[in-house]
Amino acid sequence: MDKTYKMEKAALVVADVQNDFCPGGALQITDGDKIVPVLNRYIKLFREAGLSVFITRDWHPPKTIHFIAFGGPWPPHCVQGTKGAEFHPEFYVPKEAIIISKGDDPNTDSYSAFDGKDERGKGLADSLREKGVRRIFVGGLATDYCVKQTTLDGLKAGFEVTVLEDGVRGVDVKPGDSERAIDEMKRSGADTSTFENIEKEKGGARGGTEDTEGRAKRKAG
């Protein structure tokens, strides 16, 4: 996609790159770990451009209506303080990234990053506006749930939204759910892009292999 973005008023929002959503996790997404190197490149690109990076995490209590045992659709996952709730070990979390925690209310599902709060207790929309952000670029897990709902809520909140098609993977409970989610996001007003197009807009800035900075935040607990 050829599109010129106003990157100076942009931010990156990466959803839920946590162990439980990657192969071997409690709610594993096929090839969920394959997007980690791609997202690392995005994070480095945005960081080098001086743009804000928001990283979300599911942060569920042990008892929540989100889980099957309490009436929800999902097996237990991303429970606060567990290894499954930690970020994938190869996922790059720079020290200045803003962590948004969601799903900690036992009475709600909270798929959207806009339902979460940062360490100050500030919601994502307020935090974005505080930084003058007008467009968000959204990637992560999963296309058909948290990425989709974050995108739709971002549009409703008045932000322009670009979905990073090379930086998302879906659950696909029903075959084709991810494709349908992308279509729904586009119909609602989002657009899509890939790293190469966004890299061009930044004048060829390149995100290389992850450095060691930021690994201290790798663990969500």
Backbone as a chain_set.jsonl record, in Angstrom:
{"seq": "MDKTYKMEKAALVVADVQNDFCPGGALQITDGDKIVPVLNRYIKLFREAGLSVFITRDWHPPKTIHFIAFGGPWPPHCVQGTKGAEFHPEFYVPKEAIIISKGDDPNTDSYSAFDGKDERGKGLADSLREKGVRRIFVGGLATDYCVKQTTLDGLKAGFEVTVLEDGVRGVDVKPGDSERAIDEMKRSGADTSTFENIEKEKGGARGGTEDTEGRAKRKAG", "coords": {"N": [[0.839, -1.183, 0.0], [0.646, 2.154, -0.934], [1.095, 4.968, 0.785], [1.14, 8.126, 2.349], [2.054, 8.935, 5.548], [1.36, 10.911, 8.471], [3.723, 10.836, 10.368], [4.827, 12.105, 12.542], [2.87, 12.542, 14.379], [2.181, 10.112, 15.353], [1.783, 6.859, 16.919], [2.85, 3.662, 18.137], [1.05, 0.738, 18.796], [1.157, -2.252, 20.383], [-0.215, -5.386, 20.752], [-0.4, -7.708, 23.328], [1.817, -9.688, 23.232], [2.46, -12.264, 24.541], [3.525, -15.087, 26.533], [1.512, -17.066, 26.841], [0.004, -16.813, 24.544], [1.56, -17.677, 22.54], [3.23, -20.408, 20.747], [3.046, -23.354, 22.675], [1.887, -22.159, 24.811], [-0.954, -21.494, 27.038], [-3.122, -20.663, 25.55], [-2.471, -20.917, 22.79], [-1.499, -19.383, 19.735], [-1.35, -20.189, 16.386], [1.786, -19.955, 14.946], [2.19, -17.636, 16.371], [4.496, -16.665, 17.536], [6.023, -16.029, 15.364], [5.729, -13.441, 14.533], [7.199, -11.929, 16.223], [9.961, -11.076, 15.577], [9.307, -9.272, 13.528], [7.681, -7.361, 14.803], [9.564, -6.415, 16.608], [11.224, -4.996, 14.889], [9.493, -2.952, 14.075], [9.122, -1.682, 16.564], [11.714, -0.754, 17.135], [12.034, 0.976, 14.972], [10.041, 2.942, 15.415], [10.877, 3.84, 17.916], [13.442, 4.878, 17.319], [12.642, 6.992, 15.795], [11.651, 8.659, 17.664], [9.054, 8.32, 18.495], [6.108, 7.372, 20.338], [5.727, 4.233, 22.027], [3.4, 1.864, 22.79], [2.637, -0.921, 24.726], [0.586, -3.627, 25.16], [-0.882, -5.834, 27.613], [-2.623, -8.797, 28.509], [-3.966, -9.219, 31.694], [-5.029, -10.999, 33.725], [-7.067, -11.791, 36.604], [-7.121, -14.756, 38.754], [-9.748, -15.675, 38.913], [-12.266, -14.996, 36.74], [-14.847, -13.792, 34.57], [-14.048, -14.187, 32.053], [-12.916, -16.656, 31.712], [-13.46, -20.178, 31.107], [-14.308, -21.718, 33.344], [-15.779, -19.94, 34.78], [-17.87, -19.136, 33.295], [-17.051, -18.016, 30.888], [-15.531, -17.893, 27.523], [-12.921, -18.902, 27.297], [-9.941, -20.861, 28.039], [-8.02, -20.725, 31.13], [-5.624, -18.106, 31.061], [-2.758, -15.975, 30.783], [-2.625, -15.165, 33.496], [-2.251, -13.023, 36.226], [1.053, -12.465, 37.276], [2.038, -14.937, 36.518], [4.11, -17.176, 34.52], [3.015, -17.491, 32.017], [1.837, -15.041, 31.571], [3.929, -13.399, 31.09], [5.872, -11.419, 28.783], [6.83, -12.595, 25.531], [10.007, -14.176, 25.388], [11.811, -13.226, 23.443], [10.793, -10.856, 22.65], [11.023, -7.417, 22.134], [11.102, -4.993, 24.52], [11.361, -1.814, 25.02], [12.822, 0.41, 27.491], [11.406, 2.764, 27.76], [8.909, 2.225, 26.852], [5.346, 2.268, 27.131], [3.408, 0.447, 29.256], [0.349, -1.113, 28.953], [-2.144, -2.426, 30.863], [-4.746, -4.796, 30.791], [-7.953, -6.444, 31.224], [-7.994, -7.0, 33.912], [-10.194, -6.611, 35.466], [-12.468, -8.661, 36.966], [-15.017, -8.942, 36.031], [-15.354, -8.269, 33.408], [-14.544, -8.707, 29.869], [-12.653, -7.296, 28.265], [-11.109, -6.967, 25.691], [-10.021, -4.908, 24.22], [-7.313, -2.576, 23.886], [-8.022, -0.076, 24.652], [-9.55, -0.423, 26.844], [-7.779, -0.767, 28.83], [-5.238, 0.319, 31.25], [-2.457, 2.468, 32.042], [0.6, 2.493, 34.027], [0.106, 4.62, 35.643], [-2.554, 4.609, 35.95], [-3.934, 5.743, 33.919], [-6.04, 5.828, 31.073], [-5.73, 4.418, 27.736], [-6.615, 6.095, 25.57], [-6.576, 8.677, 26.698], [-3.885, 8.863, 27.339], [-2.691, 8.753, 24.801], [-3.726, 11.103, 23.631], [-2.619, 12.966, 25.327], [-0.041, 12.937, 24.45], [-0.295, 14.039, 22.003], [-0.981, 12.408, 19.892], [-2.336, 11.355, 16.794], [-2.643, 9.302, 14.989], [-2.656, 5.784, 15.204], [-0.652, 2.871, 14.958], [-1.27, -0.456, 14.719], [-0.42, -3.637, 15.951], [0.246, -7.149, 16.715], [-1.197, -9.673, 18.886], [-4.462, -10.897, 19.284], [-5.311, -11.032, 15.795], [-8.102, -11.296, 15.296], [-9.315, -10.685, 17.671], [-8.099, -9.002, 20.113], [-6.535, -7.188, 18.577], [-8.371, -6.452, 16.591], [-10.494, -5.342, 18.178], [-9.181, -3.27, 19.491], [-8.495, -1.689, 17.31], [-11.057, -0.979, 16.274], [-12.12, 0.4, 18.479], [-10.261, 2.436, 18.657], [-10.776, 3.869, 16.315], [-13.399, 4.711, 16.896], [-12.812, 6.408, 18.966], [-11.753, 8.52, 17.672], [-9.243, 8.429, 16.481], [-6.949, 8.017, 13.742], [-6.306, 4.905, 12.217], [-3.969, 2.405, 11.511], [-3.507, -0.875, 10.54], [-1.048, -3.281, 11.046], [-0.297, -5.437, 8.823], [1.667, -7.38, 8.455], [2.438, -7.843, 10.993], [0.66, -9.161, 12.671], [-1.262, -11.897, 14.001], [-3.855, -14.388, 13.997], [-6.414, -16.005, 16.056], [-8.412, -17.6, 14.927], [-10.725, -19.229, 15.6], [-12.965, -20.013, 14.222], [-12.441, -21.013, 10.923], [-11.049, -18.541, 8.838], [-11.679, -16.357, 10.392], [-9.747, -14.384, 10.947], [-9.293, -13.125, 8.469], [-11.843, -12.102, 8.035], [-11.917, -10.35, 10.155], [-9.952, -8.45, 9.422], [-11.223, -7.405, 7.152], [-13.495, -6.279, 8.362], [-12.307, -4.3, 9.953], [-11.219, -2.653, 7.963], [-13.568, -1.855, 6.615], [-14.643, -0.327, 8.597], [-13.041, 1.871, 8.628], [-10.295, 1.747, 9.039], [-6.929, 1.489, 7.776], [-4.375, -0.494, 6.111], [-0.957, -1.606, 6.364], [2.547, -2.371, 5.738], [5.833, -3.218, 7.007], [7.826, -2.359, 5.176], [6.647, -0.254, 3.714], [6.168, 1.634, 5.71], [8.719, 2.039, 6.667], [9.868, 3.287, 4.469], [8.613, 5.756, 4.596], [9.868, 6.814, 6.763], [12.28, 7.556, 5.803], [14.112, 5.536, 5.282], [15.053, 4.553, 7.669], [16.226, 1.898, 9.698], [15.204, -0.972, 11.466], [17.09, -3.095, 13.263], [18.619, -6.108, 14.494], [17.538, -7.052, 17.737], [18.729, -5.091, 20.454], [20.329, -5.169, 23.695], [19.074, -3.494, 25.465], [16.199, -2.846, 27.414], [15.398, -5.414, 28.011], [14.846, -5.9, 30.599], [12.221, -5.334, 31.033], [10.924, -7.405, 29.942], [9.536, -9.366, 31.282], [6.255, -9.616, 32.291], [5.419, -9.601, 34.886]], "CA": [[0.0, 0.0, 0.0], [1.414, 3.392, -0.986], [0.368, 5.991, 1.536], [1.989, 9.005, 3.129], [1.529, 9.082, 6.895], [1.894, 11.975, 9.315], [4.332, 10.017, 11.401], [5.202, 12.872, 13.723], [1.751, 12.494, 15.327], [1.827, 8.693, 15.379], [2.277, 5.993, 17.989], [2.732, 2.234, 17.896], [0.352, -0.023, 19.84], [1.392, -3.684, 20.159], [-1.103, -6.112, 21.651], [-0.399, -9.022, 23.963], [2.814, -10.662, 22.776], [2.703, -12.948, 25.807], [3.83, -16.507, 26.383], [0.326, -17.908, 26.707], [-0.551, -16.707, 23.2], [2.559, -18.188, 21.612], [3.301, -21.863, 20.788], [3.355, -23.91, 23.981], [1.129, -21.453, 25.828], [-2.283, -21.993, 27.394], [-4.059, -20.286, 24.482], [-1.482, -20.662, 21.75], [-1.907, -18.96, 18.402], [-0.445, -20.768, 15.403], [2.817, -19.026, 14.468], [2.139, -16.367, 17.096], [5.856, -16.201, 17.8], [6.686, -15.641, 14.123], [5.658, -11.993, 14.329], [8.063, -11.237, 17.191], [11.025, -10.301, 14.913], [8.704, -8.17, 12.759], [7.288, -6.333, 15.766], [10.795, -5.816, 17.128], [11.673, -4.009, 13.893], [8.593, -1.8, 14.204], [9.397, -0.991, 17.82], [12.968, -0.026, 16.97], [11.807, 2.059, 14.014], [9.296, 4.01, 16.094], [11.726, 4.378, 18.981], [14.488, 5.696, 16.717], [12.0, 8.197, 15.284], [11.19, 9.458, 18.798], [7.608, 8.155, 18.617], [5.715, 6.587, 21.503], [5.41, 2.822, 21.871], [2.51, 1.328, 23.821], [2.606, -2.371, 24.678], [-0.492, -4.086, 26.031], [-0.822, -7.198, 28.127], [-3.702, -9.357, 29.307], [-3.484, -9.269, 33.08], [-6.248, -11.516, 34.328], [-7.061, -12.447, 37.923], [-7.402, -16.187, 38.615], [-11.189, -15.867, 38.725], [-12.805, -13.956, 35.875], [-15.866, -14.281, 33.642], [-13.354, -14.436, 30.79], [-12.476, -18.05, 31.687], [-14.518, -21.186, 30.976], [-14.803, -22.152, 34.653], [-16.638, -18.906, 35.358], [-18.882, -18.752, 32.305], [-16.476, -17.384, 29.705], [-15.22, -18.768, 26.391], [-11.501, -19.216, 27.149], [-9.224, -21.501, 29.144], [-7.214, -19.747, 31.878], [-4.413, -17.649, 30.368], [-2.224, -14.654, 31.171], [-2.999, -14.861, 34.876], [-1.296, -12.095, 36.831], [2.194, -13.001, 37.997], [2.47, -16.248, 36.036], [5.008, -17.165, 33.367], [2.2, -17.317, 30.824], [1.522, -13.617, 31.402], [5.142, -12.669, 30.718], [6.091, -11.203, 27.363], [7.679, -13.577, 24.865], [11.387, -13.852, 25.771], [12.541, -12.524, 22.383], [10.071, -9.627, 22.318], [11.787, -6.239, 22.555], [10.327, -4.011, 25.284], [12.276, -0.751, 25.447], [12.541, 0.89, 28.847], [10.466, 3.878, 27.741], [7.589, 1.78, 26.391], [4.261, 2.407, 28.095], [2.707, -0.826, 29.377], [-1.084, -0.991, 29.203], [-2.689, -3.671, 31.39], [-6.19, -4.914, 30.591], [-8.491, -7.735, 31.642], [-7.825, -7.22, 35.345], [-11.522, -6.573, 36.085], [-12.996, -10.016, 36.825], [-16.388, -8.911, 35.516], [-15.375, -7.87, 32.001], [-13.595, -9.412, 29.004], [-11.596, -6.319, 27.981], [-10.218, -7.297, 24.577], [-9.435, -3.709, 23.638], [-6.312, -1.8, 24.623], [-8.675, 1.125, 25.171], [-10.117, -0.776, 28.147], [-6.691, -0.904, 29.784], [-4.663, 1.506, 31.886], [-1.012, 2.418, 32.225], [1.027, 2.38, 35.42], [-0.457, 5.757, 36.395], [-3.999, 4.46, 35.986], [-4.507, 6.532, 32.821], [-6.487, 5.037, 29.947], [-4.941, 4.578, 26.517], [-7.039, 7.259, 24.789], [-6.07, 9.886, 27.359], [-2.43, 8.866, 27.23], [-2.379, 9.113, 23.418], [-4.04, 12.53, 23.425], [-1.624, 13.7, 26.114], [1.171, 13.0, 23.638], [-0.605, 14.652, 20.723], [-1.079, 11.374, 18.857], [-3.537, 11.345, 15.961], [-2.732, 8.017, 14.297], [-2.001, 4.649, 15.84], [-0.319, 1.708, 14.157], [-1.617, -1.546, 15.63], [0.022, -4.988, 15.637], [0.239, -8.045, 17.857], [-2.054, -10.846, 18.987], [-4.668, -11.656, 18.05], [-5.987, -10.245, 14.765], [-9.558, -11.392, 15.349], [-9.832, -10.31, 18.982], [-7.581, -7.774, 20.715], [-6.153, -6.24, 17.525], [-9.603, -5.932, 15.989], [-11.253, -4.468, 19.078], [-8.383, -2.056, 19.695], [-8.635, -0.885, 16.101], [-12.413, -0.42, 16.206], [-12.271, 1.395, 19.545], [-9.434, 3.58, 18.287], [-11.543, 4.648, 15.333], [-14.514, 5.349, 17.608], [-12.258, 7.47, 19.814], [-11.333, 9.63, 16.818], [-7.884, 8.277, 15.958], [-6.727, 7.278, 12.509], [-5.721, 3.626, 12.611], [-3.358, 1.544, 10.503], [-3.222, -2.228, 11.021], [0.214, -3.769, 10.489], [-0.687, -6.774, 8.363], [2.765, -8.33, 8.627], [2.74, -7.905, 12.414], [-0.483, -9.692, 13.407], [-1.696, -13.279, 13.781], [-5.171, -14.573, 14.583], [-6.793, -17.254, 16.702], [-9.188, -18.362, 13.938], [-11.589, -20.248, 16.193], [-13.619, -20.467, 12.994], [-11.561, -20.699, 9.794], [-11.365, -17.292, 8.153], [-11.977, -15.271, 11.336], [-8.766, -13.298, 10.829], [-9.584, -12.402, 7.234], [-13.074, -11.342, 8.269], [-11.575, -9.246, 11.065], [-9.279, -7.43, 8.615], [-12.26, -6.777, 6.331], [-14.319, -5.44, 9.233], [-11.524, -3.119, 10.326], [-11.146, -1.783, 6.782], [-14.891, -1.265, 6.395], [-14.895, 0.65, 9.66], [-12.235, 3.07, 8.398], [-8.86, 1.53, 9.212], [-6.189, 1.028, 6.599], [-3.353, -1.487, 6.435], [0.355, -1.354, 5.786], [3.603, -3.303, 6.111], [7.045, -2.551, 7.469], [8.558, -1.715, 4.084], [6.019, 1.018, 3.375], [6.356, 2.589, 6.798], [10.149, 2.336, 6.687], [10.092, 4.288, 3.412], [8.138, 7.05, 5.086], [10.836, 7.322, 7.737], [13.532, 7.888, 5.133], [15.053, 4.429, 5.236], [15.518, 4.107, 8.988], [16.108, 0.446, 9.746], [15.223, -1.648, 12.757], [17.896, -4.304, 13.107], [18.479, -7.125, 15.523], [17.293, -6.476, 19.053], [19.86, -4.903, 21.349], [20.048, -5.689, 25.03], [18.292, -2.559, 26.26], [14.786, -3.103, 27.516], [15.049, -6.79, 28.356], [14.388, -5.947, 31.989], [10.772, -5.263, 31.056], [10.401, -8.524, 29.179], [8.614, -10.115, 32.115], [5.102, -8.781, 32.618], [5.22, -9.587, 36.338]], "C": [[0.88, 1.241, 0.0], [0.608, 4.491, -0.321], [1.37, 6.821, 2.312], [1.33, 9.232, 4.484], [2.146, 10.296, 7.578], [2.497, 11.302, 10.544], [4.669, 10.799, 12.665], [4.087, 12.903, 14.766], [1.255, 11.057, 15.494], [2.372, 8.005, 16.622], [2.05, 4.547, 17.569], [2.038, 1.586, 19.084], [0.496, -1.507, 19.511], [0.633, -4.478, 21.213], [-0.557, -7.482, 22.043], [0.569, -10.062, 23.398], [3.329, -11.416, 24.013], [2.857, -14.457, 25.591], [2.601, -17.372, 26.153], [-0.314, -17.838, 25.325], [0.407, -17.231, 22.125], [2.622, -19.712, 21.72], [3.795, -22.382, 22.134], [2.583, -23.264, 25.105], [-0.265, -22.007, 26.018], [-3.324, -21.703, 26.318], [-3.236, -19.937, 23.242], [-2.127, -20.318, 20.416], [-0.879, -19.524, 17.421], [0.497, -19.701, 14.855], [2.775, -17.672, 15.171], [3.508, -15.782, 17.361], [6.56, -15.693, 16.545], [6.649, -14.133, 13.876], [6.582, -11.225, 15.27], [9.192, -10.463, 16.505], [10.482, -9.106, 14.122], [8.324, -7.026, 13.696], [8.507, -5.662, 16.386], [11.316, -4.739, 16.178], [10.797, -2.755, 13.951], [8.93, -0.984, 15.456], [10.679, -0.174, 17.708], [12.801, 1.16, 16.032], [11.097, 3.234, 14.673], [10.149, 4.656, 17.174], [12.798, 5.303, 18.417], [13.933, 7.004, 16.147], [11.473, 9.087, 16.412], [9.688, 9.389, 19.014], [7.278, 7.197, 19.755], [5.37, 5.153, 21.124], [4.584, 2.386, 23.078], [2.448, -0.183, 23.642], [1.56, -2.869, 25.672], [-0.24, -5.506, 26.505], [-2.167, -7.557, 28.751], [-3.154, -9.567, 30.711], [-4.642, -9.734, 33.966], [-6.044, -11.986, 35.766], [-7.378, -13.929, 37.736], [-8.877, -16.495, 38.361], [-11.74, -14.695, 37.914], [-13.839, -14.566, 34.941], [-15.282, -14.54, 32.257], [-13.022, -15.918, 30.614], [-13.655, -19.017, 31.712], [-15.136, -21.543, 32.326], [-15.784, -21.165, 35.277], [-17.597, -18.326, 34.317], [-18.359, -18.155, 31.024], [-16.111, -18.38, 28.618], [-13.801, -19.348, 26.383], [-10.943, -20.024, 28.315], [-8.406, -20.447, 29.902], [-5.938, -19.4, 31.119], [-4.022, -16.28, 30.904], [-2.695, -14.231, 32.562], [-1.874, -14.053, 35.53], [-0.183, -12.834, 37.585], [2.687, -14.356, 37.538], [3.403, -16.104, 34.835], [4.234, -16.964, 32.072], [1.856, -15.869, 30.54], [2.742, -12.794, 31.006], [5.2, -12.473, 29.206], [7.008, -12.293, 26.811], [9.144, -13.203, 25.095], [12.194, -13.112, 24.705], [11.887, -11.209, 21.987], [10.779, -8.434, 22.947], [10.879, -5.222, 23.231], [11.276, -2.92, 25.758], [11.852, -0.144, 26.781], [11.526, 2.014, 28.862], [9.083, 3.49, 27.232], [6.569, 1.926, 27.518], [3.455, 1.113, 28.099], [1.252, -0.562, 29.754], [-1.602, -2.354, 29.648], [-4.205, -3.67, 31.245], [-6.648, -6.298, 31.039], [-8.376, -8.003, 33.117], [-9.129, -7.091, 36.125], [-12.159, -7.95, 35.894], [-14.378, -10.085, 36.198], [-16.495, -8.454, 34.067], [-14.352, -8.667, 31.207], [-12.401, -8.541, 28.637], [-10.613, -6.779, 26.909], [-9.427, -6.081, 24.103], [-8.377, -3.072, 24.529], [-6.926, -0.549, 25.24], [-9.439, 0.846, 26.464], [-9.05, -0.804, 29.235], [-6.195, 0.42, 30.333], [-3.146, 1.332, 32.012], [-0.676, 2.387, 33.71], [0.52, 3.518, 36.292], [-1.955, 5.639, 36.57], [-4.701, 5.244, 34.894], [-4.867, 5.61, 31.665], [-5.691, 5.35, 28.688], [-5.323, 5.829, 25.746], [-6.489, 8.551, 25.391], [-4.557, 9.994, 27.216], [-1.987, 9.25, 25.814], [-2.603, 10.604, 23.175], [-3.043, 13.416, 24.167], [-0.343, 13.902, 25.315], [0.927, 13.584, 22.254], [-0.751, 13.677, 19.58], [-2.409, 11.474, 18.119], [-3.725, 10.021, 15.225], [-2.022, 6.951, 15.116], [-1.793, 3.535, 14.822], [-0.433, 0.511, 15.091], [-1.124, -2.886, 15.099], [-0.12, -5.868, 16.855], [-0.748, -9.183, 17.731], [-3.338, -10.504, 19.754], [-5.505, -10.809, 17.095], [-7.485, -10.156, 14.998], [-10.149, -11.07, 16.717], [-9.242, -8.973, 19.445], [-7.14, -6.748, 19.678], [-7.387, -5.619, 16.916], [-10.311, -4.953, 16.92], [-10.499, -3.188, 19.39], [-8.519, -1.119, 18.506], [-10.007, -0.215, 16.041], [-12.621, 0.653, 17.272], [-11.416, 2.631, 19.279], [-10.135, 4.478, 17.288], [-12.696, 5.386, 16.013], [-14.041, 6.518, 18.456], [-11.702, 8.633, 18.998], [-9.917, 9.558, 16.284], [-7.922, 7.658, 14.559], [-5.981, 6.008, 12.896], [-5.193, 2.881, 11.389], [-3.029, 0.204, 11.14], [-1.991, -2.748, 10.292], [0.038, -5.227, 10.069], [0.426, -7.811, 8.51], [3.128, -8.521, 10.098], [1.563, -8.358, 13.257], [-0.658, -11.179, 13.074], [-3.015, -13.474, 14.52], [-5.377, -15.932, 15.219], [-7.492, -18.168, 15.701], [-9.926, -19.537, 14.571], [-12.451, -20.868, 15.093], [-12.707, -20.084, 11.84], [-12.01, -19.431, 9.077], [-11.668, -16.128, 9.071], [-11.018, -14.095, 11.166], [-9.006, -12.466, 9.576], [-10.829, -11.55, 7.391], [-12.805, -10.15, 9.188], [-10.89, -8.108, 10.304], [-10.302, -6.683, 7.768], [-13.121, -5.834, 7.165], [-13.582, -4.166, 9.634], [-11.42, -2.133, 9.164], [-12.479, -1.095, 6.528], [-15.201, -0.177, 7.41], [-14.029, 1.894, 9.54], [-10.755, 2.92, 8.612], [-8.218, 1.26, 7.861], [-5.109, 0.059, 7.059], [-2.034, -1.101, 5.791], [1.311, -2.446, 6.24], [4.862, -2.516, 6.454], [7.736, -1.767, 6.355], [7.966, -0.359, 3.741], [6.246, 2.071, 4.462], [7.822, 2.981, 6.922], [10.491, 3.387, 5.641], [9.723, 5.674, 3.895], [9.122, 7.665, 6.073], [12.208, 7.547, 7.112], [14.573, 6.803, 5.214], [15.613, 4.027, 6.574], [15.278, 2.622, 9.117], [16.128, -0.054, 11.183], [15.957, -2.953, 12.614], [17.609, -5.315, 14.195], [18.336, -6.47, 16.882], [18.589, -6.287, 19.825], [19.45, -5.356, 22.748], [19.185, -4.762, 25.856], [16.837, -2.972, 26.289], [14.425, -4.51, 27.914], [14.546, -6.897, 29.792], [12.873, -5.914, 32.073], [10.133, -6.449, 30.378], [9.347, -9.288, 29.977], [7.481, -9.192, 32.546], [4.894, -8.68, 34.124], [6.343, -8.869, 37.014]], "O": [[1.768, 1.37, 0.844], [-0.444, 4.89, -0.82], [2.333, 6.291, 2.867], [0.182, 9.671, 4.557], [3.29, 10.666, 7.311], [1.873, 11.211, 11.601], [4.783, 10.215, 13.743], [4.334, 13.254, 15.92], [0.073, 10.817, 15.741], [3.288, 8.496, 17.281], [1.175, 4.249, 16.756], [2.388, 1.844, 20.235], [0.011, -1.965, 18.476], [0.815, -4.272, 22.413], [-0.285, -8.316, 21.181], [0.172, -11.194, 23.119], [4.462, -11.229, 24.456], [2.382, -15.015, 24.602], [2.642, -18.311, 25.358], [-1.098, -18.717, 24.967], [0.082, -17.22, 20.938], [2.115, -20.268, 22.694], [4.809, -21.927, 22.664], [2.608, -23.752, 26.235], [-0.713, -22.873, 25.267], [-4.307, -22.434, 26.197], [-3.297, -18.823, 22.723], [-3.151, -20.881, 20.029], [0.325, -19.352, 17.611], [0.052, -18.666, 14.359], [3.263, -16.676, 14.636], [3.676, -14.563, 17.409], [7.576, -15.005, 16.64], [7.447, -13.61, 13.099], [6.735, -10.011, 15.137], [9.379, -9.286, 16.815], [11.122, -8.057, 14.057], [8.612, -5.863, 13.415], [8.48, -4.461, 16.659], [11.794, -3.693, 16.619], [11.302, -1.634, 13.884], [9.012, 0.244, 15.409], [10.72, 0.978, 18.141], [13.363, 2.229, 16.271], [11.504, 4.384, 14.509], [10.144, 5.877, 17.328], [13.041, 6.381, 18.959], [14.654, 7.995, 16.03], [10.912, 10.151, 16.149], [9.104, 10.277, 19.635], [8.073, 6.32, 20.091], [4.806, 4.886, 20.063], [5.008, 2.52, 24.226], [2.23, -0.671, 22.533], [1.631, -2.578, 26.866], [0.505, -6.27, 25.891], [-2.781, -6.738, 29.435], [-2.028, -10.031, 30.893], [-5.153, -9.001, 34.813], [-4.986, -12.513, 36.11], [-7.856, -14.325, 36.673], [-9.208, -17.463, 37.676], [-11.684, -13.545, 38.35], [-13.722, -15.731, 34.561], [-15.973, -15.063, 31.383], [-12.865, -16.385, 29.486], [-14.711, -18.714, 32.268], [-16.356, -21.657, 32.437], [-16.529, -21.514, 36.192], [-18.067, -17.195, 34.436], [-19.149, -17.814, 30.143], [-16.351, -19.578, 28.767], [-13.499, -20.202, 25.549], [-11.41, -19.891, 29.446], [-8.13, -19.38, 29.355], [-5.254, -20.282, 30.6], [-4.856, -15.531, 31.412], [-3.107, -13.091, 32.775], [-0.696, -14.38, 35.39], [-0.445, -13.705, 38.414], [3.648, -14.885, 38.097], [3.474, -15.044, 34.213], [4.734, -16.34, 31.137], [1.607, -15.504, 29.391], [2.613, -11.629, 30.629], [4.645, -13.266, 28.445], [7.848, -12.839, 27.526], [9.492, -12.025, 25.006], [13.168, -12.436, 25.036], [12.371, -10.52, 21.088], [11.094, -8.439, 24.137], [9.99, -4.656, 22.594], [11.93, -3.078, 26.789], [10.679, -0.18, 27.151], [10.843, 2.21, 29.868], [8.182, 4.328, 27.183], [6.882, 1.734, 28.692], [2.886, 0.725, 27.079], [0.961, 0.118, 30.738], [-1.512, -3.328, 28.901], [-4.867, -2.674, 31.537], [-5.837, -7.207, 31.21], [-8.632, -9.125, 33.555], [-9.176, -7.421, 37.31], [-12.371, -8.365, 34.755], [-14.859, -11.169, 35.87], [-17.598, -8.27, 33.552], [-13.415, -9.233, 31.771], [-11.259, -8.999, 28.693], [-9.427, -6.96, 27.184], [-8.295, -6.213, 23.639], [-8.515, -3.028, 25.751], [-6.417, -0.024, 26.229], [-9.923, 1.776, 27.109], [-9.37, -0.859, 30.423], [-6.659, 1.492, 29.944], [-2.63, 0.216, 32.077], [-1.567, 2.269, 34.552], [0.499, 3.412, 37.519], [-2.572, 6.458, 37.252], [-5.922, 5.399, 34.926], [-4.097, 4.716, 31.314], [-5.06, 6.401, 28.58], [-4.44, 6.564, 25.304], [-5.994, 9.416, 24.669], [-4.018, 11.079, 26.999], [-1.018, 9.99, 25.647], [-1.762, 11.277, 22.581], [-2.672, 14.486, 23.685], [0.352, 14.905, 25.477], [1.836, 13.623, 21.424], [-0.656, 14.066, 18.416], [-3.464, 11.653, 18.727], [-4.849, 9.662, 14.875], [-0.937, 7.175, 15.651], [-2.631, 3.29, 13.954], [0.226, 0.462, 16.13], [-1.374, -3.235, 13.946], [-0.552, -5.409, 17.912], [-1.095, -9.609, 16.63], [-3.262, -9.863, 20.802], [-6.304, -9.976, 17.524], [-8.073, -9.078, 14.91], [-11.362, -11.172, 16.902], [-9.831, -7.922, 19.193], [-7.349, -5.551, 19.876], [-7.454, -4.403, 16.738], [-10.686, -3.857, 16.501], [-11.111, -2.13, 19.538], [-8.642, 0.094, 18.671], [-10.102, 0.985, 15.785], [-13.226, 1.691, 17.004], [-11.802, 3.744, 19.635], [-10.092, 5.703, 17.402], [-12.936, 6.56, 15.73], [-14.766, 7.495, 18.647], [-11.232, 9.62, 19.563], [-9.431, 10.522, 15.694], [-8.816, 6.875, 14.238], [-5.131, 6.023, 13.787], [-5.878, 2.748, 10.375], [-2.348, 0.151, 12.165], [-1.903, -2.664, 9.067], [0.208, -6.138, 10.879], [0.145, -8.998, 8.674], [4.04, -9.287, 10.411], [1.463, -7.992, 14.428], [-0.255, -11.646, 12.009], [-3.274, -12.822, 15.531], [-4.633, -16.88, 14.967], [-7.202, -19.363, 15.633], [-9.78, -20.683, 14.146], [-12.641, -22.083, 15.043], [-12.242, -18.946, 11.778], [-13.185, -19.265, 8.751], [-11.895, -15.015, 8.595], [-11.436, -12.939, 11.234], [-8.929, -11.239, 9.62], [-10.868, -10.407, 6.933], [-13.389, -9.08, 9.02], [-11.208, -6.938, 10.516], [-10.252, -5.457, 7.677], [-13.438, -4.726, 6.733], [-14.166, -3.082, 9.651], [-11.522, -0.922, 9.36], [-12.522, 0.105, 6.257], [-15.928, 0.773, 7.12], [-14.243, 2.869, 10.261], [-10.009, 3.874, 8.392], [-8.891, 0.851, 6.915], [-4.948, -0.18, 8.256], [-1.998, -0.367, 4.803], [0.947, -3.328, 7.018], [4.943, -1.31, 6.222], [8.18, -0.639, 6.57], [8.709, 0.593, 3.5], [6.483, 3.243, 4.17], [8.134, 4.127, 7.245], [11.307, 4.274, 5.889], [10.432, 6.646, 3.636], [9.202, 8.886, 6.204], [13.195, 7.711, 7.83], [15.772, 7.082, 5.215], [16.555, 3.237, 6.632], [14.234, 2.126, 8.692], [16.942, 0.373, 12.002], [15.49, -3.844, 11.904], [16.509, -5.373, 14.744], [18.954, -5.438, 17.144], [19.44, -7.175, 19.863], [18.348, -5.867, 22.946], [18.612, -5.191, 26.857], [16.3, -3.409, 25.271], [13.248, -4.793, 28.139], [13.895, -7.876, 30.155], [12.289, -6.396, 33.044], [8.91, -6.497, 30.249], [8.379, -9.795, 29.41], [7.719, -8.118, 33.099], [4.243, -7.743, 34.586], [6.353, -8.754, 38.24]]}, "num_chains": 1, "name": "protein.A"}
